[in-house]
Amino acid sequence: MKRITIIGGGASGTLLALNLLKYSGDGRLEINLVEKRPHIGRGVAFSTQEDSHLLNVPAAKMGAYADDVEHFHRWLNDSEMDYSALAFVPRRIYGEYLREQLEEANKNKGQNVALNIFDDEAVDVEIKEGKASVQLASGDHIYSEKVALAFGNFLPPHPTIDDQSFIDSPRYFQDPWSPEVFDSIGTDDSILIVGTGLSMVDVTMQLYKLNHKGLINAISTRGQLPAVHKLGFTYPPFFEEIKGARRVTDVLKTVRAHVKKAEAESSDWRAVIDSLRPVTQQIWLDLPLAEKKYFMQHLSRYWNVARHRMAPEAALIIDELRGTGQLQILKGRLQKITWEVGIGFDVRYATIGLDQYVHADVIVNCIGSESRFDKLDSRLVKNLISAGSIRCDDLRFGLDATPDGQLKGADGQASDMLYTLGTALKGVLWESTAIPEIRVQARDLAHKLISE
């Protein structure tokens, strides 16, 4: 019997397990899914229970299966939930959908296939003589031929300032998804959100729902908000024009030309960006390392704004709060944060070389998931790095691996036993954090693990 262990039961781990069950056929297969959280399929992204936290992709494109992208929308209809194909559905519903799909696949699996779910934490993986032993925090071990590390999102890094004593304050929240955030915020508290991306949008949406009255400041280096989805436009693919490009500026020049063409043809720039989505990973793979670093330093923020958009419903609320002055978007680099009991946080930041100041009763960290694996506070990751089983990629944006997920060790050799998918592959593939990419990786990795 072949034994495969998946470490992580969030969206990526659940999708991998789902595909293993789907494609296992009549072969003898044992699938072990290890997840310390109480709910399979949710992870950080879909664990929220707030209806104000929406998917950032329309329902008709969020199917769990790479060969059936509309499946989620049909499931909504079958479940008598009235959402259109273009609706941005609450993320909690998608978490329920993934859980139900796994349960259905488990019911319909082959008679020689077993799915075991371990409510535990993996703390180490020892590889010896062609076998992998996954050590759990409980002291138990799971023996496997293949192990897939299905990491999701991690806590964001603290703001990069010299004096970080403020992080000891009970009113600084590193985890924007913690229930304690909103339980401890007073109606009139002034809030500073560090980061102006989609996590900031989620936090602000929840504050709006709670009828928060205090001032909300959100700060980032560029002060840029995610673009807003504008559906109903299409644009033809133009990958052949940039296929094999070795310079980021050449790609950018071509994309800009097509944006102008789209506007002239009554289309929209978003459709141009969307037409690149199926080939973004290949464009990234074709670029030399120096060009990837150039992109990361000079262009990645603009790409994130254009590519990772917010739902129109969220944008309306953000615009309303900005219009009343309750929400202010600050542009600058944090220089100093001091905290005093009973007084709060005094924050200094620099904008175009000039010092600016803002006060806050509460700080919420929405910088985004930590991508430097060598900085993670994870027993599993620390042990694997120490053993030389895994290493960071050259950009320090995830783990080093082959494009199909074979992890590379300290010696640079691809493992035939350790694999990954999803967020850990961001440095390798760039676009590797959303369901449309992860579901393809889950399908392809399932085929690979079964065939081997």
N, C-alpha and C positions, 0 to 999 in steps of 0.2 A: 504494500500500500504506500502510495506517495503521500507525504505529509508536508503541508504548507502552512506556515504561521504568518499571520498579518498582525503587526504591532501598530495599533491605532484603529479605533472604530468610528472615526468621524466620517465625513463624506467620502474621502478618497479610499479609506480602508473598507468602508461599506460597499462602495462601487466595485472594488476589486473582488471582495467576497461574492458579491452578486454575480459578477461575470464568471468567476470560478465555478459557481453552482450552475450557471446557465450552460457553460461549455464543457462541463466535466463528462457528459455522456454516461456511459456505463462503467467507466474506469474506476478503479479503487482509489479513492481520494479522501484524505482527512484534512479539513480546513480548520485551523485554530485562529480565532479572532480575539485579540487581547485589548481590552479597553477599560481604563480605570474610572471613566465617567459613568454615571448611572444610565445614560441613554445612548444606544447605538444609533449611528447615522446622523448625529447632530453636530458633534464637535463644537468649535467656537462659533462658526458662522451660523449654524442653524439651531443652536440651543436657546436662542432668545425666544421668549413667549410674548413679545410685544408686537402687536399688529402694525405698529408704526415702522418697524424694521422690515424693509421690503427687499425682494430680489432686485438685482441690477440688470437682469436679462428678462425679456418677455416670456410668459408662460409657454408659448409654443416652441421655444428654443431650449427648454430646460429639461427635456427628457433624460432619464438616467442612462439610456442606451445609445451608443454611438450610431447604431443603425435605425434608430427610431426617435428622432429628436422631439417629436410632437407628443410623445407618450405621456408626459406630465400633464399637458393640457387635457388630453382625453381622460386621464385619471381624475382630474378636477371635475369634469363633466359627469363621469360615472359616480363620483362621490357627491353629486348634487351641489357642488360649489359653483356659483355663477360667476365665473371669470372669463373674460374674453381671451382670445389668443394673444393679444397685445398687452394684457394686464401685467402689472408688476405685483406679484403675489407676496403676502407676508412670508418671511423666511421660515417661521415656525411650521407652516403648512408643508413646506418642502422637506423639512426634517421628518415630519410624519410620513410623507410619501416615500422617502428612502427607507425608513424603518419597515413600512408595509411591503415594499418591494423585496426586501431581504427575507421577510417572513414568508412571503409567497414563494420565492425561489427555493427556500428551505423545505417547504411542504412538497414541492414538485421535483425535488432533486432525485437523482438516480438512487437505486437501493444500495449501491456500494459506496455512496458518498455520505460523509458525516461533517456537520458543522458544529464545532464546539466554541462556545463563547465564554471567555474567562474575564470575570469582573476583578481585574488585578492590574498591576503596573509592571511592565517589563523593565528590568534594570540592567540587564547585560545579555550579550549573545556570545557564546563561546563556540568557536568552530574547530573541530578536531576530527580528522580521519573521515572527511566527507559528510559529516553530520553537524548540525547546528543545535546547540542547547540554549534555549531561551530561559533565562533565570527570571523568576517573578519576585516581586517584593514580599510575597507571602512565604517564600522559600521553595516553592515548587519549581519544577523544570518542565519545559515542553521540548520534545525532541522532534526535529524536522529535517527535511532535505533542502527546503528553501525557506527563506525568511524575507518578508517584504516590510520595509519601514514606511508606514503610511502616516507621516507626520502631517499635522495640520498647521494652524497658526499658533505662534507662541506669544507670550507677553511682549509688549513693545519695549525697546531699550529706554533707559532714562534719558532725559535731555542731556546733551553733551556740554555741560558746563563744569568748571573746575570744582566748585564747592557743591556737593550733592547732599548736604545734610538735610535739605528740605524733604528728601524722600522718606524720612522717618516720621513725618507729620501724618496723623490719622486722617487728614483732609487732603492728602495727595493720593490719587488713585492711579496706580500703574495699569490696572486692568479695567478698561472702560466697560466691560461686560459684567463686572461684579454687581450683584444685587445691592451691595452695600453703598454703591455710588449714589443711587437715587433715594435710598432709605435715609441717608445721612445729610442730604442737601436740603437746606431750608428754602422756603419759597422765595425769600428775598436775597439769598446769598448771591454774591458776584462770583462768576465762574470763569476760569481761564482754561480753554481747551488747547492743548499743544498738538498741532496738526490741523490741516484744513481739508482732509480727504473724506472718504466715504464713512469712516468711523466717526468723524466729527459730525457728519450729517445724521448718523444714527443717534448719537447722544443728544444732539439738538432737537431732533424729532421727539425723543422721549421727554425732554424737558418741556417742550411745547404741549405735549399730551397731558403732562402733569400741571399745566397752567403756571409754570414758573414765571416769576415776576422780576427776578434780579437780572442784572446785566450779564451778558455772555460775550466774552472775547475769545476769538479763535486765532491762533498765530501759526504761521509757517514762514519759511525763508522767503518764498515768493508770494505768499498770500493768495494763492490760486485755489479756486474751488473746482470740484469736478464739473465737467460739462454736463448738460442735461440731454437725456435721450430725446430724439425727435424721430418718430417712427414713420414708416410709409414710403421711404426712399430706397432706391437700389442703385447700384453702380457696377458695371461689368469688371471682371478681374483684369489685372494688368501685370501679373507676376512675371510674364516673359520679358518685360522691359527692365526688371531689376534682378532677374534670376542670376545668381552667382556674383552679385555686386560685392565689391571688396571695400567700399568706402561708404560710411554712413551718410556723408554729405551728398553722394550720388543718389542714394535711396530717397533722402529728404527732398532733393530737387525734383525727382520724378513724382513723388507724392504731392508736392505743392502744385505741380503742373496739372495733375488730375483733379485736385481740389478746385482750381480755377475752372477747369473744364466742366466739372459737376455743377458749379454755380451757374455757368453759362447755359447749361442744359436743364436748368430748373430742378436739379437734384440737390444733394446736401453733402457737406464735407464728411459727416458721420458715415454716410454710405461708402465713401472712399476708404475710410479707416476700416469699416466692417468688411469690405471686400478683401482686405489684407489678412484678416484673421486666420483663414485656413492655411496661410503660407508664412505667417509671421515667424514661426519656429524655424523654418528652413532659411529664411532671410538671416535670422540671428546666427544660425549654425555656419552660414557661409562667411560671416565677418571675421576678420582676424581679431585676436585678443585686444590689440591696441585700439581698434575701432570700437569694440564693445566698451572699453574703458572710457573712450571719448563720449560715447552715447550716454553712459551712466553719469558722467560728470556734467554734461552740457544739455542733454536733450531728454533724459528720462522723465523729468518732472512734467514736461509738456506732453509727452506721450501718455503718462498716467492720467492727466487731466482729460485728454481727448478720448482715451480708450476706456477708462473705468468711470462710467457716467452714473449720474443719479437719476432716479425715477422722476418724471414730471411732477408727481404728487409731492415728493420731498422738496423739489425746487420751489414750488409755490410757497411752502411754509418758510423755507430759508429766505426767500425774497420778502415775504411779509415781515419777518423778524428784522431783517436788515432795513426795511423801509421805516419801521417804527423806531429804529435805533437800538433795539434791545440786543441784537446780534451785531457785533462789529468784527470785521476781518482785518487782522493786523499783519503787516509785512515786516519781517525783520528776523534777526538771529539772536536767540536768547544769550544773555551775557551773565546774569546773576539772578538767583532766586533765594530770598531769605524768608524765613518763617518764624513767627512768634505766637505763642499761645494767646488766644483772645484777640489778636490783631489780624492774623492771616498772613498772606504772602505778598511781599513786595518784589516785583519783577522788573528787571532792567533788560531792555533789548535794543539792538542797534539797527537803524534803518539808514542806509546810504551814509554810514559813518557817524550818524548822530544818535546819541543816547535818548531812548524813550522809556517811559515808566508806566506801569499799570499795576493796580492792586486787585487781589482776588481772595475770596474766602475759601475757595476750593480750586484745585487744579486736577484736571482729568487728562491723562496721557492717551492721545490718539495718534501717536507717531506711526503706528503700524507694526506688524509682527517683526520681531527680531529675526534677521536672516543670517547672522553670523553664528554658525553652529558651534564654533569654538568659544563663544561667550554664553552659551545657554546653561541655565541652571538645571540640568537634566542628568541624572545618574546614568541613564542608558547612553546618551550621547557622549558624555565624558568617558565612560568605560570603553566605548567603541573607538573613539579617537585615540585614547591612551594605548589601546591594543593594536593600533594601526589598521583597524578593519575599515575605517572610513576616513575621509579627509574633506576639508572645505574645497570648493571649486576656486578657480583662479580669481574670480571676482569677489569672493567672500559673500556670495549671495545665496548660497545653498550648499549642497554636497556635490562633490565631483563624481561623475557617473557617465556612462554612455547615454546617448539620446534615448535608448529604449529602457533605461532604468537600472542597468547593472552598476552597482556601486563600486568605486575605485578605492583601494586601500592606500596606505602611506607610500607604498612602492609604485603607485600609479597603475597597477594591474587591475583589470576588471574582475570582480568576483563572479563565480558561477553559483553562489549561494545567497548573497545579499543583494536585495533589489530595493528600489524606491519609486515613488510616483508623486505627482502633485507639487506642493510648495518647495520641497527639497531640490527639485530640478529647475528652479527658476534661473539660476546662473547658467545652466546648460542650455535651456530652451527659451528663456525669458518669459514667454507666455505659458504659465504652467500652474496657475492658481485658481482658475475658474472651472465650473462644471463642464462647459463645452470642450475644454482641453483634457480635463482629468478623466472624463468618461471614455475618451479615445485611448488614453494611456492605460486605463483599467482593463479595457477589452484586449488590447494588444499584449499587455503584461500577463493577463490570464491565459491567453493562448500560449505564450512563451513558457510559462511555468508548467502548464499541463503537458505541452509537447516535449519538454525536457525530462 
